[in-house]
């Protein structure tokens, strides 16, 4: 932690997106040095059998994953076990490469341990990601791909974008996540309606047997979010990821009026939506919780509420690459405290 505290001071002297690019370069460096990757994995990867679960027919050694948005282009897939992640989600990827919104578009709020991003699905496109997935497949940890429409694609043509991505990428991952909830692509959240969700999942069922999950926004009324999630599951979704970033700028004094907020400022809003979804769907589908998770205690709360898996991103920026290991170690201590022999036994314990 001391080492990262020093590094963080240096990184925080740069703008947030430049620091992020340095982090991605670090992943690529680890990936290029297999002996270093192995040593880091031995240190960071927690594979205690008490944490293991089988979901989607794939073994998850631990429940702490990397959320979408960190490695949009899949350049560091082979390095992620070295950071201790039990699974990871790359993307969001769009059919065609796109630059995203003008810079600056990523901002830190250190006092609140939060970020604000207006990136706008900047990514190198499906073909670039497919080449990297082909090189990395099968991945050593379960791998998801988060998919979204291009900014220039009008809502009435969005279905074709998702079809292209499902056909192109589903053979090269363990699951896919349909992103209808980013606030940074105009019109995207308008697709969070029952008609579009049913149509899209019906299309997906005819394209791939891979699990397809749906990621929802925290800005829906919790009961409306639960209803949309239920519609998605009834239409064939294999799980729900809750939640994306929020545009509730009142949560953070001094927030800009664009982009999505993540990190500690999102924690309770994300939990309320997740909890409503879990009350409706626990036991019927796989639930993944993301948004404001930065400790074993918060991960434990989400797990007991019904999450089989949790994801982190913003907390990684503030706490450093040892975060997945610390969360897993804290989970094991909480399991021992509560007399829980297997993590799976704790999932939904508060339901």
Number of C-alpha atoms within 10 A of each C-alpha: 11 7 8 16 13 10 12 17 10 11 18 15 9 12 14 20 17 14 17 17 13 13 17 19 14 14 21 17 15 21 20 14 11 14 11 15 21 17 11 18 18 15 14 21 22 25 16 13 13 16 22 18 19 11 13 16 9 13 14 22 21 27 26 26 26 25 23 23 18 22 23 22 24 25 19 22 24 21 25 24 24 23 23 28 30 30 26 23 26 27 27 27 30 25 24 17 16 17 14 17 15 9 10 13 17 17 18 22 17 11 7 14 18 21 26 25 21 24 23 21 26 21 24 19 22 21 17 17 24 20 13 16 23 14 13 17 15 13 19 14 21 21 23 24 28 24 26 23 28 25 22 12 16 13 16 9 11 20 18 15 17 22 16 14 25 24 12 15 21 21 16 22 22 22 23 24 26 25 26 23 26 26 23 21 22 15 17 21 18 11 17 21 13 16 11 16 24 19 13 21 22 15 16 21 16 8 13 14 11 18 21 27 27 26 23 26 24 25 19 16 13 20 16 14 22 23 17 21 29 22 17 27 23 14 17 19 26 22 24 28 25 30 29 26 28 24 23 16 17 9 13 14 9 9 19 15 12 14 24 23 30 29 26 20 21 27 17 14 21 26 24 16 24 30 23 20 26 28 16 15 20 19 13 13 18 21 26 24 30 30 30 28 29 25 18 22 15 17 26 24 18 26 26 19 25 29 28 24 24 26 28 26 22 24 22 17 24 20 17 17 19 19 25 31 22 17 23 27 16 17 23 22 15 15 19 12 9 10 10 15 14 17 21 20 13 21 22 19 12 12 12
